[in-house]
Amino acid sequence: MAMIERKKLPEKVIDEIRNRLANGQLMLGEKLPNQNDLSLELGVSRTSLREAMKILDLLGVIEQRPGYGTVIRGNIPELNKKKDDLPLLSNEEATYELLEAREIIECGAVKLVAQKATDEQIQSLFEMVGKMELCLKNEDYEEYKKLDHKFHELIAVASANRFLNDPAIAIHQYMEKFIDENIELLPGLVKQSQRHHRAVCEAIARRDPERAEKEMRSHIREIVNSYKRYQASVAGRKKGR
């Protein structure tokens, strides 16, 4: 099989697994090659392959069987198409589920961060917040989006809990798409979110888990409220036609 194109490699791995399931090259219950062989076959690093496997594991597509290997246990859910194809803003149910999952995972994670984060991790969070504020000042939204993703990724890592870190990776695959759209369609939300980012950092630096959780919850609830206002405005425009 041809080597996978080197862009967005974890997504390309997932797409390739989907294609193999669709054309019958892979069947439910079949064992995947070991990671060394599969990474060579697909032309990706083991790091990219592991990230893709984590997402597929979380989605219930594969099962890791100790002493045996990785087995296909289900098809890739329809929602997990390339995130460029996900109409999150136009799909109310998917958007609310995504934000609900964020609140459950990130509010719990940030409490742990306030207790466990190293001084270096806290410093990195503040440095990211500073860079994000500069991006907003310069209206450099592309760089802002990258830093936003890294900020929340570091929150997950600093929780020092592998079972929170992995779901966060999957959720932020979708959040990247949501951020792309809300910068364009939810005016003012990004600047409001940035205030919460700094407040979260300050609570973590004070080692205040309850305050950190409160600020993160306010951050996510503000996104929910902005999305509700957006949907109301869309409904109003439709009625006015």
N, C-alpha and C positions, 0 to 999 in steps of 0.2 A: 504494500500500500504506500501511496505517496506520503512524503514527510509533511507534517503540519506546518502551515504558514506561520512565521514567527511574529505574531501580534496577538495581544491579549491571550497568552498561551493557555491559562487555565480554562478559559471559555472555549478555546479551540479544542482542547481535550474533551470537554463535555459535549461539544458539537459532534466530535468524531465518534464518541460512544453512542450518542443518539443515532447517528447515521448507521452505525453497525447494527444497532437493534432494529432499525427500520428496514434495512435490506437483508436481514437474516444472518449476517456474519456473526452476530452474537445472539444467544438465546437465553431466556430466563433460566437460572440455575447453572449457567456455564461459568467456569472459572476463568478469570482474567490472567494474562501472563504476569510474572513477577514484575516488580516496579523497575528493576534494571532493564529487563528486556522490553517492557512496554515504553519506557522513556526513550530508549534507542530507536524503537520502531516508529514512534511518533515524532522523533526529532525534537524533544523538549527536555528540559532539565528535570531532575528528580524533584526539585523544589516546586516547579510548576505542576508537575504531575501530582504531588502530594496535596497541593492546594485544591486541585480539581477533585481528587478523591475524597477530601474532607467534605466538599460541597455535596458530592454524590451520596456520601454516607449519610449526611444530615437529611437529604431528601428521600432516603430510604431506597435508593437505586441499587446500592451495593451493600454487601455485608462482609465484614472482616472476620474470617474464621481462623482463630489461632491454630497454628500447626498445619493449616491447609492452604489458606490464601484468600483472595478476594473474589467473591461470587456475585453475579448479577441476580438481584432479587426482585427488581421491578423496573418498569419503564420510567423514563425521565418525565416528571410532570409537565403539563403544557405550559404552566407559568414560568418554567425555567428555560424558555427560549432566550436567545440573545437579548440582553437587556436593552439594546437599541430598539427592539421591537415591542417592548412593553409599554402600552399606553396607560401608564400609572395614573396620571392626572384625570384621564377620561374614564378610568375604571374605579369607581368609588369604593366598591367592596375590597378590591385588591389594595388600594391605598390605605384604607382604614386598618386592614389586617396587618399591613406592613408597619404602620405607625404603632399599632398595638403591640406587635412583637418587639419593636424598638424599645418601647417604654418598659416592658417586662424585663428585657435583657439588660439594657443600659442603666436603668435605675438601680438594679441589683449590682451590676458591675461597678458602678461608680462608688458605691458604699465601700466595696472591698478596696478600691483604689485609694480612698482616703485613709485606709488602715495599712495598706501594704506597699504602696508606691515608694520607690527609692527616691532619694533627693535628686538624682540625675533624671529620672522619669518626670518628676514634677517640673524640673527646669526645662525639659524638652517641651512639655505641655505649654508652659508660659511662652517659650520661644515661638511655638507654632501660633499661639494666639496673637502675639505681636506681629508676626508675618501676615496673618490673615487680616488684621486691622489695617496694615499697610496696603494690602491688596485691595481692600474696599476703598481706601482713600484714593488709590490710583485707578479704580474701576477695572482692575485686572481679575475678572471673575473666573477665568479659566484656571489661573494659579490658585485662586481662593478655593475652588472646588477640590483641587488635589490636596490642599492643606486640610480642608474640612474632613476629607476621607481619612487622612493620616492621623488627625486629631482623635477621631472616634476609634480608629484602629489601635492607637496607643492606649486609650482608655481600656479597651478590651485586654490588651497585653498586660497592662499594669495591674489588672485585677488578680494576676497570678493564679488564674483558674482556667485550666485548659478547656473545661466544659462550657465556659462562657465565651472564651476566645473563638472557638470554632463556629458557633452559631452566628457570632457577630460578623465573621467573614462572609457568610452566605447572605445575611441581611444587607450588608453594605454593597454587595453586588447590585442590589436593586435600588439602594438609596442613591447611588451615583446617578442613576437615571432620573430619580425624583428631584435631586438637586439641580440637574441640568434643566429640568422643566420649571422648577419653582423660581429659579433666578429670573426666568423670562416672564412667568405668568403670575407670580405671587409677589408683587412689589412690596418692598419694605421688610419682607420676612428675613432676608439674609442679615441685615443690620441688627434686627431684633435678636436673631439667633446668636450673633457674635457677642452681644452683651451677656447672654447666658453662658457662652463658652468661657468668658473671663471669670464670671461668677463661680462656675464649676471649679475652675483652676484655683481660685482663692479659697474655696471651701476645702479642696483637697490639701492645699498647702497648710491650712490650719488643722488638718487631721480631724475634720468634722464630717463624719459619714452622713449624718441626718441632713445637714445643710447641703452637702454635695448631691444627695438623692433629690432633695427638694428642687434644687436648681436644674438638675437634669430633667426632672418631671415637668417643670415649668417650660423648659426649652421644647420638649416634645409636644406638650399640650398646646403651646403657642403655634406650632406647625399645624396641629389638628384644627385649631380654630381658624387659622388663615386658610386652610384648605376648605373648611366649611363655608367661609365667606366667598371663596372663589367659586364653589359649586352653586351658591345662591345667586351670584352675579351671572353665571352661565344660564341658570334657569330663568332669571329675569330677562336676559336678552332674547331667549327663545320665545318667551311669552309675548315680548314686544314685537315680534315679527308679524 
